[in-house]
Every structure is written in structure tokens, then in C-alpha cells.
Amino acid sequence: MDHLFGMTERALIEFARGYGAAAGGARAFAKTLLARAAMREADGGSAASRVLLEAAAREIDEALPRAEAIADPDGTVRFAIHLADGAIVETVLIEQRASTNLRKRDRFTVCVSSQVGCARGCVFCETGRLGFVRNLAAWEIVAQFAIAARHLRARDASLSPSNLVFMGMGEPLDNLEAVLGAIGVLREPRGFAVGERRITVSTVGIVPRMDELYARTRANLAVSLHALEEKSRIALLPIARKFSLAQLRAAIARAPRTVLLQWTLIAGQNDSDAQAEQLAEFCRGLDVRVNLIPLNPGPIAAQRPPTLEQCRAFQKRLADAGVRALLRLPHGQEIGGACGQLAGARRATEQRR
Ligand code: SF4
């Protein structure tokens, strides 16, 4: 059975054509179903035929998985999404209040998972401890966005998420086809209408797939860097054994648009003045911005974030060297919804105990 949340306008038109619909009728049908998925009014034009809608009711699954929501006092909401095979992934709806995002309106971003678990084993990440379980289908990724959007809509009918980041559970470039499939559905102007420039795909540095991503979508790329000596990078990110920093830097240099470099600040490990200088040197000549993320409590109790003062000093060193760097204060830390804290099924098991 097809799933509505995995169908682009083209796929819906083909479905209708399969029932003998004329071009106009097929387009009207697609428009109705895309609007329904995104919970918006279909704008004008002819209505979808009853025969097609009945066929869709039989052959296109529109159900969303069951989700439990838990809210952080800072406005962040973490969803545990229960998939049909019993797997659980987590999705986070992040609220950036107008006062903190330099815009006139609150901004909402959905952080989606692309896999159940993850094979990459980054040491500061709860998802990495789960190991790889399976890839998500494109519709399971889109469904996470739909669940978050409906949650927001129930709170205030005028609100909808404007941005999407693939920074939840899993390495998105290890499930590239489904990630691109989900982007294809989410960007549909008559559906969710999330423009690719408002989508960011994150990677720990799967170098060969970065070029493929550049070629196949206009979505932004974020790269987890965290350290600039091969040995210390390998200690944090096992993938660094496979692709050297030189290879990674060359792939970043080939990007057709600004790349976001993620630097998780860990006290005593990568927060020194010398490391800020080294990072500034790495950035020289690249079209990049840096996101500094103070470490969130994770699997290794001994690893701690630097003080806010130290984080600011690191940011200032970068700024003084001409590097654009934002210090990201944590969202959803109290509910385990911040970067590196998504634990899926293990959280459910621990909560039952
Ligand atoms: S940080 Fe990302 S790539 Fe690394 S283990 Fe966690 S989910 Fe996987």
C-alpha cells in the first residue's frame, strides 16, 4: 500500500492516471491530497472526483504513527514516535522565540530522525549507543514533520514549522535515498511547502555522499567537525578513521553553498584558545559558518560542557579571526531532546524500569 506521506505531486498524479483520470482531474486529485496531508485548504480549482477519492481511501494509507509528546519549559517538544514494527524514533520541535532569533516572529524548526539507531557510534551521542537497527522510509520521515506540525497547529491554528533539520537519530547520508525522497515530498508547494533552502541535512562526514547531496538537492549541509587533530577526531567520531580531515575539507570546499560546521564544545577537550585558532585556520578560504554547541549531558559522565564564559571566549576568538560563529544555547535539555540526547527505544525501556 502507498503511504500519503511518501507521495509527491507526481506520484499522486500517476496514481490518478492509473484510474483513467484526465490530466486536469489527476492534478485536482493530487492537489486535494497534498493539501490534506499538510492540513491546509486546497486553493481553488476543480474538486477531486469521488471515484478517485474512494480509490485513495482503499489504496493510500493516510494514518500517522502513534506519538507521545513531552514538553520542556523552554518550549521544546520531544515526540516518541511508535512505528508499526515496534521501533521508536524521536523527533524534536524547537521553538526559537522572537526575542532570541532576531526576527519579528517566533520560529519553529522540526528536527527529524532518519534511522532507527545509528551505525556511526560517535562517543557523545546516545543514539550511537543503540547501534544500527534500520533505515526509515521516506514517509516515516515526512510523518515526523506532520506530527510536529499538527501538534503546533492544535496549539495555535496560525502556527506552522518553517524549518527542518535532519539532526535527529541516525546519519542521514547513510539513508540518502529516503532523505531525498522525504525532501521531495516536504518541498511540494501545494503540500508542506518547506523550501529546500530551509532544510539542513547533517553529516559526520560521509565524504563520497556529500557530492551526491550537492548534486541532488539545494538543501543545506551541516558537517560535524568537533576536533581538528586526526587522533582526537577519531576518538570522538569513529568515521574519521575512514575519511581524513583533508578529504573532508576538500568535500566542504566543493559545496555549492555555505556549509555549517558543527563544533560541540567539550571542556578540556576542544575548547582552548589554540583549538579556536586551529578552527579559524581550517575555515580560511571556505564558505562556512560555525555553530558552537556546548555539550549536552550524554553517555560519558566525565565529559562536560565548558563554562558559558569559556564558550563565549572561544566564539570571540573565531569572530576576531573573521569566522562567523553562533553559540547555540541548548533546547530541550531537561526532556532529553537536545543534540546527542535522542535515545528512542532505550529511553522507553529505562522509563518502564
Ligand atoms: S551524532 Fe549522528 S552520526 Fe553520530 S552516532 Fe549520533 S546519530 Fe549517529
Residues whose N, C-alpha, C, O or C-beta is under 5 A from the ligand:
A	BS01	SF4	C118 R120 G121 C122 C125 T127 G128 G168 M169 G170 E171 V204
